[in-house]
């Protein structure tokens, strides 16, 4: 397997999606006072992680393009839970890629406490050999969900996927606390957005 050649179109997908999503954020900021997108990140899964996941899930090399759906991954981080569904609907209505699967881990959280909204997409990439459809994953989550998931991922790495029960219990409690924070912030969403509008207006006045 020539991993460099194999992963090249996946890198292209990540870069193109990042550009498009950041452009969405810019349009929101230009046309309104609130952008549901806080920031966008993306990555191609490292070869070592790909091989590890193939071994854990018993995925054969000939099935990697269909069975391993998160080789290319982009993350959209939002302020509020409502923003997640706003972005999700907008992405599902686009015609530059096809959404082939949705996974709502917000209303149906994982056993670990993990919450996020996942879109599995088929993205057309132009290569020197013609068009290819690449499977990629878009994760949409709040700042609080992202903070929790980042730390949970770090602990999984430390314990090689076998996090001690006591730590798992604490992670679950932390996940509920993070979601409670999202719920409380949703109740004062209008106040927060009013403050953001005032800040933006005052900044624009000062810059003139």
Residue frames as a rotation matrix with the C-alpha (Angstrom) as fourth column:
UNK 1
0.574 0.819 0.000 0.00
0.819 -0.574 0.000 0.00
0.000 0.000 -1.000 0.00
UNK 2
-0.603 -0.658 0.450 1.34
0.646 -0.734 -0.209 3.39
0.468 0.165 0.868 -1.04
UNK 3
-0.028 0.657 -0.753 -0.24
0.954 -0.208 -0.217 5.37
-0.299 -0.725 -0.621 1.79
UNK 4
-0.634 -0.259 -0.729 0.85
0.152 -0.965 0.212 8.75
-0.759 0.023 0.651 0.46
UNK 5
-0.949 0.290 -0.125 -0.96
-0.178 -0.166 0.970 8.25
0.261 0.943 0.209 -2.84
UNK 6
-0.443 0.820 -0.362 -3.95
0.748 0.561 0.355 6.63
0.495 -0.114 -0.862 -1.16
UNK 7
-0.056 0.410 -0.910 -4.46
0.899 -0.377 -0.225 9.48
-0.435 -0.831 -0.347 1.33
UNK 8
-0.918 -0.396 0.026 -3.89
0.364 -0.813 0.455 12.33
-0.159 0.427 0.890 -1.16
UNK 9
-0.486 0.786 0.381 -7.58
0.192 -0.330 0.924 12.66
0.853 0.523 0.009 -2.20
UNK 10
0.309 0.565 -0.765 -8.63
0.884 0.127 0.451 12.49
0.352 -0.815 -0.459 1.46
UNK 11
-0.441 -0.551 -0.708 -6.34
0.732 -0.677 0.070 15.44
-0.518 -0.488 0.702 2.21
UNK 12
-0.927 0.138 0.348 -7.93
0.179 -0.653 0.736 17.27
0.329 0.744 0.581 -0.71
UNK 13
0.011 0.991 -0.133 -11.41
0.575 0.103 0.812 16.65
0.818 -0.085 -0.569 0.72
UNK 14
0.164 0.003 -0.987 -10.40
0.969 -0.189 0.160 18.00
-0.186 -0.982 -0.034 4.14
UNK 15
-0.759 -0.548 -0.351 -8.86
0.477 -0.835 0.272 21.16
-0.442 0.039 0.896 2.70
UNK 16
-0.766 0.523 0.374 -11.82
0.158 -0.411 0.898 21.85
0.624 0.746 0.232 0.40
UNK 17
0.199 0.877 -0.437 -14.35
0.732 0.163 0.661 21.30
0.652 -0.451 -0.610 3.17
UNK 18
-0.135 -0.331 -0.934 -12.43
0.899 -0.437 0.025 23.56
-0.416 -0.836 0.356 5.55
UNK 19
-0.972 -0.231 0.052 -12.43
0.227 -0.843 0.488 26.33
-0.069 0.486 0.871 2.95
UNK 20
-0.453 0.870 0.196 -16.16
0.224 -0.101 0.969 25.97
0.863 0.483 -0.149 2.30
UNK 21
0.299 0.577 -0.760 -17.11
0.872 0.159 0.463 25.86
0.388 -0.801 -0.456 5.97
UNK 22
-0.419 -0.503 -0.756 -14.92
0.742 -0.670 0.034 28.83
-0.524 -0.547 0.653 6.84
UNK 23
-0.940 0.162 0.299 -16.53
0.114 -0.680 0.724 30.70
0.321 0.715 0.621 3.95
UNK 24
0.029 0.978 -0.207 -19.94
0.593 0.150 0.791 29.87
0.804 -0.146 -0.576 5.46
UNK 25
0.103 -0.070 -0.992 -18.74
0.966 -0.232 0.116 31.38
-0.239 -0.970 0.043 8.73
UNK 26
-0.848 -0.485 -0.215 -17.57
0.410 -0.856 0.315 34.54
-0.337 0.179 0.924 6.92
UNK 27
-0.632 0.689 0.355 -20.92
0.212 -0.287 0.934 34.88
0.745 0.666 0.035 5.16
UNK 28
0.274 0.718 -0.640 -22.78
0.856 0.121 0.502 34.60
0.438 -0.685 -0.582 8.45
UNK 29
-0.173 -0.431 -0.886 -20.58
0.828 -0.551 0.106 37.29
-0.533 -0.715 0.452 9.98
UNK 30
-0.970 -0.212 0.120 -21.05
0.241 -0.756 0.609 39.56
-0.038 0.619 0.784 6.99
UNK 31
-0.529 0.832 0.168 -24.82
0.083 -0.146 0.986 39.14
0.844 0.536 0.008 6.65
UNK 32
0.646 0.757 -0.096 -25.83
0.148 0.000 0.989 38.86
0.749 -0.653 -0.112 10.32
UNK 33
0.275 -0.523 0.807 -24.54
-0.835 -0.547 -0.070 39.54
0.478 -0.654 -0.586 13.80
UNK 34
0.244 -0.151 0.958 -24.37
-0.706 0.649 0.282 35.87
-0.664 -0.746 0.052 14.81
UNK 35
-0.101 -0.315 -0.944 -22.45
-0.821 0.563 -0.100 33.02
0.562 0.764 -0.316 13.21
UNK 36
0.850 0.448 0.278 -23.47
-0.527 0.701 0.481 29.55
0.020 -0.555 0.831 14.34
UNK 37
0.679 -0.691 -0.247 -19.92
0.520 0.690 -0.503 28.42
0.518 0.214 0.828 13.51
UNK 38
0.879 -0.458 -0.133 -17.26
-0.138 -0.511 0.848 29.22
-0.456 -0.728 -0.513 16.10
UNK 39
-0.066 -0.914 -0.401 -14.38
-0.894 -0.124 0.430 27.49
-0.443 0.387 -0.809 14.34
UNK 40
0.922 0.301 -0.244 -13.56
-0.387 0.749 -0.538 24.68
0.021 0.590 0.807 11.91
UNK 41
-0.114 -0.964 0.242 -10.79
-0.809 0.232 0.540 22.09
-0.576 -0.134 -0.806 12.08
UNK 42
0.864 0.381 -0.329 -9.94
-0.502 0.692 -0.518 19.08
0.030 0.613 0.790 9.94
UNK 43
-0.157 -0.937 0.311 -7.51
-0.834 0.295 0.467 16.22
-0.529 -0.187 -0.828 9.66
UNK 44
0.364 0.120 -0.924 -6.68
-0.614 0.776 -0.142 13.05
0.700 0.619 0.356 7.78
UNK 45
0.921 0.031 0.388 -6.39
-0.339 0.556 0.759 10.08
-0.192 -0.830 0.523 10.14
UNK 46
-0.016 -0.999 -0.047 -2.74
-0.966 0.003 0.257 9.05
-0.256 0.050 -0.965 10.64
UNK 47
-0.035 -0.057 -0.998 -1.69
-0.645 0.763 -0.021 5.78
0.763 0.643 -0.064 9.03
UNK 48
-0.918 -0.362 -0.159 -1.02
-0.111 0.621 -0.776 4.18
0.380 -0.695 -0.611 12.43
UNK 49
-0.593 0.775 0.219 -4.57
-0.510 -0.151 -0.847 5.03
-0.623 -0.614 0.485 13.55
UNK 50
0.148 0.620 -0.770 -6.02
-0.983 0.179 -0.044 3.68
0.110 0.764 0.636 10.30
UNK 51
-0.371 -0.380 -0.848 -4.20
-0.364 0.899 -0.243 0.37
0.854 0.218 -0.472 10.70
UNK 52
-0.988 0.008 0.153 -5.18
-0.145 0.267 -0.953 0.13
-0.048 -0.964 -0.263 14.38
UNK 53
-0.256 0.967 0.005 -8.86
-0.759 -0.198 -0.620 0.71
-0.599 -0.162 0.784 13.57
UNK 54
0.081 0.216 -0.973 -8.74
-0.860 0.509 0.041 -1.79
0.504 0.833 0.227 10.71
UNK 55
-0.726 -0.438 -0.531 -7.39
-0.127 0.843 -0.522 -4.40
0.676 -0.311 -0.667 13.12
UNK 56
-0.888 0.404 0.220 -9.93
-0.253 -0.031 -0.967 -3.60
-0.384 -0.914 0.130 15.86
UNK 57
0.023 0.981 -0.193 -12.89
-0.704 -0.121 -0.700 -3.72
-0.710 0.153 0.688 13.46
UNK 58
-0.250 -0.224 0.942 -11.52
0.293 0.910 0.294 -6.50
-0.923 0.349 -0.162 11.26
UNK 59
0.750 0.439 -0.495 -11.62
-0.261 -0.492 -0.831 -4.36
-0.608 0.752 -0.254 8.12
UNK 60
0.249 -0.650 0.718 -9.80
0.762 0.589 0.269 -5.78
-0.598 0.480 0.642 5.11
UNK 61
-0.598 -0.631 -0.495 -7.69
0.217 -0.722 0.657 -3.57
-0.772 0.285 0.568 2.85
UNK 62
-0.857 0.275 0.437 -10.06
0.452 -0.008 0.892 -3.99
0.249 0.961 -0.117 -0.09
UNK 63
0.154 0.984 -0.085 -12.94
0.875 -0.096 0.474 -2.66
0.459 -0.147 -0.876 2.05
UNK 64
-0.491 -0.463 -0.738 -11.14
0.825 -0.519 -0.223 0.29
-0.280 -0.718 0.637 3.58
UNK 65
-0.970 0.067 0.232 -12.72
0.048 -0.888 0.457 2.96
0.237 0.455 0.859 1.36
UNK 66
-0.170 0.985 0.031 -16.27
-0.129 -0.053 0.990 1.90
0.977 0.164 0.136 2.23
UNK 67
0.434 0.388 -0.813 -15.95
0.607 0.541 0.582 0.55
0.666 -0.746 -0.001 5.76
UNK 68
-0.266 -0.554 -0.789 -13.63
0.918 -0.396 -0.031 3.17
-0.295 -0.732 0.614 7.24
UNK 69
0.386 0.668 0.636 -15.69
0.851 -0.524 0.034 6.35
0.357 0.528 -0.771 6.99
UNK 70
0.972 0.024 -0.235 -13.63
0.145 -0.846 0.514 8.77
-0.186 -0.533 -0.825 9.06
UNK 71
0.119 -0.965 0.234 -10.27
0.985 0.144 0.095 8.75
-0.125 0.219 0.968 7.29
UNK 72
-0.690 -0.193 0.698 -11.07
0.341 -0.937 0.079 12.33
0.638 0.293 0.712 6.28
UNK 73
0.062 0.719 -0.693 -12.67
0.993 0.027 0.116 14.27
0.102 -0.695 -0.712 9.12
UNK 74
-0.600 -0.140 0.788 -13.81
0.152 -0.987 -0.060 17.84
0.786 0.083 0.613 9.59
UNK 75
-0.307 0.457 -0.835 -15.12
0.952 0.129 -0.279 19.29
-0.020 -0.880 -0.474 12.85
UNK 76
-0.280 0.337 0.899 -17.48
0.136 -0.913 0.385 22.25
0.950 0.230 0.210 13.15
UNK 77
-0.582 0.024 -0.812 -17.69
0.811 0.092 -0.578 23.76
0.061 -0.996 -0.073 16.63
UNK 78
-0.077 0.719 0.691 -20.69
0.316 -0.639 0.701 25.88
0.945 0.273 -0.178 17.62
UNK 79
-0.746 -0.116 0.655 -21.74
-0.494 -0.564 -0.662 28.00
0.447 -0.817 0.364 20.59
UNK 80
-0.297 0.784 0.546 -25.19
-0.839 0.059 -0.542 26.53
-0.456 -0.619 0.640 21.14
UNK 81
-0.576 0.166 0.801 -26.94
0.194 0.979 -0.063 23.19
-0.794 0.119 -0.596 20.60
UNK 82
0.547 0.833 -0.082 -29.48
0.165 -0.203 -0.965 24.91
-0.821 0.514 -0.249 18.32
UNK 83
0.269 -0.536 -0.801 -26.58
-0.838 -0.540 0.080 26.00
-0.475 0.649 -0.594 16.12
UNK 84
-0.675 -0.525 0.519 -25.63
-0.275 0.831 0.483 22.36
-0.685 0.183 -0.705 15.56
UNK 85
-0.114 0.728 0.676 -28.97
0.640 0.574 -0.510 21.59
-0.759 0.375 -0.532 13.97
UNK 86
0.683 0.263 -0.681 -28.91
-0.238 -0.801 -0.549 24.82
-0.690 0.537 -0.485 11.98
UNK 87
-0.191 -0.859 -0.474 -25.55
-0.872 -0.072 0.483 23.87
-0.450 0.506 -0.736 10.44
UNK 88
-0.647 -0.019 0.763 -26.66
0.087 0.991 0.099 20.26
-0.758 0.130 -0.639 9.96
UNK 89
0.387 0.885 0.260 -29.74
0.459 0.060 -0.886 21.30
-0.800 0.463 -0.383 7.94
UNK 90
0.603 -0.218 -0.768 -27.68
-0.602 -0.756 -0.258 23.70
-0.524 0.617 -0.587 5.83
UNK 91
-0.509 -0.860 -0.017 -25.10
-0.699 0.402 0.591 21.03
-0.502 0.313 -0.806 5.05
UNK 92
-0.437 0.411 0.800 -27.77
0.343 0.898 -0.274 18.46
-0.832 0.155 -0.533 4.19
UNK 93
0.636 0.767 -0.089 -29.28
0.257 -0.318 -0.913 20.87
-0.728 0.558 -0.399 1.65
UNK 94
-0.004 -0.718 -0.696 -26.03
-0.662 -0.519 0.541 21.47
-0.750 0.463 -0.473 -0.23
UNK 95
0.930 0.365 0.049 -25.55
-0.188 0.585 -0.789 20.03
-0.317 0.724 0.612 -3.71
UNK 96
0.355 -0.872 -0.338 -21.74
-0.834 -0.131 -0.537 19.89
0.423 0.472 -0.773 -3.79
UNK 97
-0.855 -0.501 -0.134 -21.68
-0.421 0.821 -0.385 16.65
0.302 -0.273 -0.913 -1.79
UNK 98
0.088 0.909 -0.408 -24.14
-0.345 0.412 0.843 13.96
0.934 0.067 0.350 -0.72
UNK 99
-0.369 -0.092 0.925 -25.04
-0.926 0.114 -0.359 13.14
-0.073 -0.989 -0.127 2.88
UNK 100
-0.279 0.211 -0.937 -25.26
-0.405 0.858 0.315 9.35
0.870 0.468 -0.154 3.03
UNK 101
0.049 0.317 -0.947 -25.75
0.726 0.640 0.252 8.88
0.686 -0.700 -0.199 6.78
UNK 102
0.016 0.001 1.000 -26.62
-0.516 -0.856 0.009 10.91
0.856 -0.516 -0.013 9.89
UNK 103
-0.110 -0.095 -0.989 -25.74
0.699 0.701 -0.145 9.97
0.707 -0.707 -0.011 13.46
UNK 104
0.270 0.326 0.906 -27.36
-0.342 -0.847 0.407 12.00
0.900 -0.419 -0.117 16.22
UNK 105
-0.189 -0.435 -0.880 -25.23
0.697 0.572 -0.433 11.43
0.692 -0.695 0.195 19.30
UNK 106
-0.826 0.014 0.564 -26.81
-0.317 -0.838 -0.444 14.44
0.466 -0.545 0.697 20.99
UNK 107
0.125 0.942 0.310 -30.30
-0.961 0.037 0.274 13.05
0.246 -0.332 0.910 21.50
UNK 108
0.976 0.109 -0.186 -28.83
-0.079 0.984 0.160 9.54
0.201 -0.142 0.969 21.56
UNK 109
0.380 -0.890 0.251 -25.53
-0.924 -0.377 0.064 9.92
0.037 -0.256 -0.966 23.42
UNK 110
0.058 -0.478 -0.876 -22.95
-0.253 0.842 -0.476 7.14
0.966 0.249 -0.072 23.46
UNK 111
0.687 0.191 -0.701 -22.48
0.502 0.572 0.648 4.98
0.525 -0.797 0.297 26.54
UNK 112
-0.275 -0.919 -0.283 -19.31
0.910 -0.154 -0.385 6.93
0.310 -0.363 0.879 27.35
UNK 113
0.154 0.377 -0.913 -21.26
0.609 -0.764 -0.213 10.18
-0.778 -0.524 -0.347 27.53
UNK 114
-0.814 -0.578 0.049 -20.04
0.358 -0.434 0.827 11.38
-0.457 0.691 0.560 24.13
UNK 115
0.389 0.918 -0.074 -22.29
0.507 -0.281 -0.815 13.86
-0.769 0.280 -0.575 22.34
UNK 116
-0.651 -0.478 -0.590 -21.93
-0.260 -0.589 0.765 15.23
-0.713 0.652 0.259 18.82
UNK 117
0.620 0.783 0.034 -23.77
-0.204 0.203 -0.958 15.19
-0.757 0.587 0.286 15.48
UNK 118
-0.493 -0.840 0.227 -22.07
-0.061 0.293 0.954 13.25
-0.868 0.457 -0.195 12.69
UNK 119
0.695 0.571 -0.438 -22.69
-0.516 -0.029 -0.856 13.48
-0.501 0.821 0.274 8.97
UNK 120
-0.235 -0.699 0.675 -21.15
0.283 0.615 0.736 10.85
-0.930 0.364 0.054 6.72
UNK 121
0.534 0.413 -0.738 -20.80
-0.461 -0.589 -0.664 12.32
-0.709 0.695 -0.124 3.26
UNK 122
0.250 -0.450 0.857 -19.75
0.832 0.552 0.047 11.28
-0.494 0.702 0.513 -0.22
UNK 123
0.486 -0.180 -0.855 -17.58
-0.164 -0.980 0.113 14.06
-0.858 0.086 -0.506 -1.61
UNK 124
0.859 -0.148 0.490 -16.57
0.509 0.349 -0.787 14.29
-0.055 0.925 0.375 -5.30
UNK 125
0.328 -0.843 -0.426 -12.88
-0.117 -0.483 0.868 14.97
-0.937 -0.235 -0.257 -5.83
UNK 126
0.965 -0.084 -0.248 -11.27
-0.251 -0.032 -0.967 15.79
0.073 0.996 -0.052 -9.15
UNK 127
0.320 -0.898 0.303 -8.04
-0.042 0.306 0.951 13.85
-0.946 -0.317 0.060 -9.65
UNK 128
-0.376 -0.541 -0.753 -5.72
-0.795 -0.229 0.562 13.40
-0.476 0.810 -0.344 -12.64
UNK 129
-0.992 0.056 0.115 -7.54
0.098 0.911 0.400 10.09
-0.083 0.408 -0.909 -13.20
UNK 130
-0.399 0.903 0.162 -11.00
0.132 -0.118 0.984 11.67
0.907 0.414 -0.072 -13.15
UNK 131
-0.022 0.498 0.867 -13.61
-0.821 -0.504 0.269 12.17
0.571 -0.705 0.420 -10.46
UNK 132
-0.625 -0.116 -0.772 -13.58
0.301 0.877 -0.375 10.05
0.720 -0.467 -0.513 -7.29
UNK 133
0.456 0.781 0.428 -16.22
-0.315 -0.308 0.898 9.87
0.832 -0.544 0.106 -4.58
UNK 134
-0.631 -0.741 -0.229 -14.51
0.064 0.244 -0.968 10.02
0.773 -0.625 -0.107 -1.20
UNK 135
0.477 0.765 -0.432 -16.29
0.513 0.157 0.844 9.15
0.713 -0.625 -0.318 2.05
UNK 136
-0.674 -0.662 0.327 -15.69
0.137 -0.548 -0.825 11.67
0.726 -0.511 0.461 4.82
UNK 137
0.045 0.651 -0.758 -17.10
0.959 0.186 0.216 12.57
0.281 -0.736 -0.615 8.23
UNK 138
-0.400 -0.069 0.914 -18.28
-0.087 -0.990 -0.113 15.96
0.913 -0.124 0.389 9.47
UNK 139
-0.271 0.271 -0.924 -18.67
0.935 0.301 -0.186 16.29
0.228 -0.914 -0.335 13.25
UNK 140
-0.197 0.288 0.937 -20.75
-0.050 -0.958 0.283 19.16
0.979 0.009 0.203 14.61
UNK 141
0.112 0.174 -0.978 -20.64
0.906 0.386 0.172 19.92
0.407 -0.906 -0.115 18.33
UNK 142
0.925 0.206 0.320 -20.69
0.054 -0.903 0.426 22.69
0.377 -0.377 -0.846 20.91
UNK 143
0.098 -0.908 0.406 -17.66
-0.610 -0.378 -0.697 24.15
0.786 -0.180 -0.591 22.64
UNK 144
0.119 0.012 0.993 -18.55
-0.959 0.262 0.111 22.22
-0.259 -0.965 0.042 25.80
UNK 145
0.925 0.244 0.290 -18.96
-0.158 0.944 -0.290 18.93
-0.345 0.222 0.912 23.90
UNK 146
0.690 -0.717 -0.100 -15.66
-0.060 0.081 -0.995 19.55
0.721 0.693 0.013 22.14
UNK 147
-0.004 -0.677 0.736 -13.83
-0.912 -0.299 -0.280 20.21
0.409 -0.672 -0.617 25.42
UNK 148
0.399 0.230 0.888 -15.15
-0.693 0.710 0.127 16.94
-0.601 -0.666 0.442 26.86
UNK 149
0.993 0.063 0.101 -14.45
0.018 0.762 -0.648 14.88
-0.117 0.645 0.755 23.73
UNK 150
0.466 -0.885 0.021 -10.89
-0.446 -0.255 -0.858 16.22
0.765 0.390 -0.513 23.41
UNK 151
-0.163 -0.517 0.840 -10.07
-0.986 0.049 -0.161 15.17
0.042 -0.854 -0.518 26.98
UNK 152
0.597 0.442 0.670 -11.81
-0.470 0.869 -0.154 11.80
-0.650 -0.222 0.726 26.59
UNK 153
0.926 -0.306 -0.220 -9.75
-0.093 0.380 -0.920 11.15
0.365 0.873 0.323 23.45
UNK 154
0.078 -0.945 0.316 -6.54
-0.752 -0.264 -0.604 11.99
0.654 -0.191 -0.732 25.35
UNK 155
-0.019 -0.017 1.000 -7.45
-0.894 0.449 -0.009 9.57
-0.448 -0.894 -0.024 28.14
UNK 156
0.911 0.359 0.204 -8.26
-0.214 0.833 -0.510 6.84
-0.353 0.420 0.836 25.61
UNK 157
0.599 -0.770 -0.220 -4.80
-0.305 0.035 -0.952 7.33
0.740 0.637 -0.214 24.14
UNK 158
-0.141 -0.679 0.720 -3.16
-0.948 -0.118 -0.297 7.18
0.287 -0.725 -0.627 27.57
UNK 159
-0.128 0.191 0.973 -4.98
-0.671 0.706 -0.227 3.99
-0.731 -0.682 0.037 28.58
UNK 160
-0.921 -0.288 -0.263 -4.91
-0.379 0.508 0.773 2.46
-0.089 0.812 -0.577 25.07
UNK 161
-0.399 0.865 -0.303 -8.71
-0.491 0.077 0.868 2.33
0.774 0.495 0.394 24.92
UNK 162
0.020 0.376 -0.926 -9.07
0.601 0.736 0.312 0.71
0.799 -0.563 -0.212 28.36
UNK 163
-0.355 -0.089 0.930 -9.94
-0.438 -0.863 -0.250 3.62
0.826 -0.497 0.268 30.62
UNK 164
-0.944 -0.030 -0.328 -10.32
0.259 0.547 -0.796 2.53
0.204 -0.837 -0.509 34.29
UNK 165
-0.151 0.984 -0.097 -13.91
0.850 0.179 0.495 2.25
0.505 -0.008 -0.863 35.53
UNK 166
0.088 0.164 -0.983 -13.48
0.822 -0.569 -0.022 5.04
-0.563 -0.806 -0.184 38.09
UNK 167
-0.766 -0.416 -0.491 -12.21
0.062 -0.807 0.587 7.40
-0.640 0.419 0.644 35.40
UNK 168
-0.787 0.554 0.271 -15.05
0.425 0.170 0.889 6.35
0.446 0.815 -0.370 33.07
UNK 169
0.085 0.856 -0.510 -17.58
0.993 -0.034 0.109 7.22
0.076 -0.516 -0.853 35.78
UNK 170
-0.148 -0.215 -0.965 -16.01
0.448 -0.885 0.128 10.64
-0.882 -0.413 0.228 36.23
UNK 171
-0.977 -0.214 -0.003 -16.05
0.078 -0.367 0.927 11.19
-0.200 0.905 0.375 32.48
UNK 172
-0.411 0.900 0.145 -19.76
0.765 0.255 0.591 10.35
0.496 0.354 -0.793 32.35
UNK 173
0.267 0.490 -0.830 -20.48
0.871 -0.492 -0.010 12.85
-0.413 -0.720 -0.558 35.13
UNK 174
-0.514 -0.544 -0.663 -18.37
0.177 -0.824 0.539 15.43
-0.839 0.160 0.520 33.33
UNK 175
-0.902 0.231 0.366 -20.27
0.383 0.034 0.923 14.78
0.201 0.972 -0.119 30.09
UNK 176
0.069 0.986 -0.152 -23.59
0.952 -0.020 0.306 15.43
0.299 -0.166 -0.940 31.87
UNK 177
0.122 -0.111 -0.986 -22.17
0.602 -0.782 0.162 18.58
-0.789 -0.613 -0.029 33.45
UNK 178
-0.864 -0.486 -0.132 -21.03
0.161 -0.516 0.841 19.80
-0.478 0.705 0.524 30.02
UNK 179
-0.606 0.708 0.361 -24.48
0.600 0.109 0.792 19.17
0.522 0.697 -0.491 28.54
UNK 180
0.270 0.667 -0.694 -26.10
0.948 -0.310 0.071 20.91
-0.167 -0.677 -0.716 31.52
UNK 181
-0.396 -0.510 -0.763 -23.90
0.310 -0.857 0.412 23.90
-0.864 -0.074 0.498 30.74
UNK 182
-0.962 0.076 0.262 -25.15
0.247 -0.165 0.955 23.84
0.116 0.983 0.140 27.13
UNK 183
-0.130 0.989 -0.062 -28.76
0.882 0.145 0.449 23.74
0.453 0.004 -0.892 28.38
UNK 184
0.223 0.167 -0.961 -28.21
0.766 -0.639 0.067 26.66
-0.603 -0.751 -0.270 30.76
UNK 185
-0.711 -0.563 -0.421 -26.47
0.168 -0.718 0.676 28.74
-0.683 0.410 0.604 28.10
UNK 186
-0.717 0.519 0.464 -29.37
0.598 0.117 0.793 28.09
0.357 0.847 -0.395 25.71
UNK 187
0.215 0.856 -0.470 -31.67
0.976 -0.202 0.078 29.80
-0.029 -0.476 -0.879 28.22
UNK 188
0.420 -0.127 -0.899 -29.66
0.205 -0.952 0.230 33.03
-0.884 -0.280 -0.374 27.99
UNK 189
-0.164 -0.477 0.864 -28.81
0.921 0.240 0.307 32.71
-0.353 0.846 0.400 24.30
UNK 190
0.560 0.459 0.689 -30.62
0.706 -0.700 -0.107 35.95
0.433 0.547 -0.717 23.39
UNK 191
0.944 -0.239 -0.227 -28.75
-0.016 -0.722 0.692 37.88
-0.329 -0.649 -0.686 26.09
UNK 192
0.101 -0.966 0.239 -25.42
0.399 0.259 0.880 36.51
-0.912 0.007 0.411 24.89
UNK 193
-0.117 -0.112 0.987 -26.14
0.993 0.017 0.120 37.34
-0.030 0.994 0.109 21.27
UNK 194
0.878 0.414 0.240 -27.28
0.407 -0.910 0.081 40.87
0.252 0.027 -0.967 22.20
UNK 195
0.666 -0.701 -0.256 -23.96
-0.052 -0.386 0.921 41.37
-0.744 -0.600 -0.293 23.98
UNK 196
-0.171 -0.741 0.650 -22.07
0.693 0.378 0.614 40.05
-0.700 0.555 0.449 20.95
UNK 197
0.340 0.381 0.860 -23.97
0.893 -0.419 -0.167 42.46
0.297 0.824 -0.482 18.65
UNK 198
0.993 0.022 -0.113 -23.13
0.068 -0.904 0.423 45.39
-0.093 -0.428 -0.899 20.94
UNK 199
0.292 -0.956 0.017 -19.47
0.145 0.062 0.987 44.39
-0.945 -0.286 0.157 21.03
UNK 200
-0.158 -0.330 0.931 -19.32
0.929 0.269 0.253 44.05
-0.334 0.905 0.265 17.25
UNK 201
0.660 0.504 0.558 -21.04
0.664 -0.738 -0.119 47.40
0.352 0.449 -0.821 16.69
UNK 202
0.912 -0.337 -0.234 -18.76
-0.086 -0.716 0.693 49.23
-0.401 -0.612 -0.682 19.13
UNK 203
0.041 -0.937 0.347 -15.70
0.436 0.329 0.838 47.64
-0.899 0.117 0.422 17.57
UNK 204
0.045 0.050 0.998 -16.77
0.997 -0.057 -0.042 48.78
0.055 0.997 -0.053 14.09
UNK 205
0.927 0.324 0.188 -17.33
0.306 -0.945 0.117 52.34
0.216 -0.051 -0.975 15.39
UNK 206
0.641 -0.743 -0.192 -13.87
-0.055 -0.294 0.954 52.43
-0.765 -0.601 -0.229 16.99
UNK 207
-0.120 -0.740 0.662 -12.23
0.658 0.440 0.611 51.19
-0.743 0.509 0.434 13.78
UNK 208
0.584 0.404 0.704 -13.75
0.804 -0.407 -0.434 53.94
0.111 0.819 -0.563 11.63
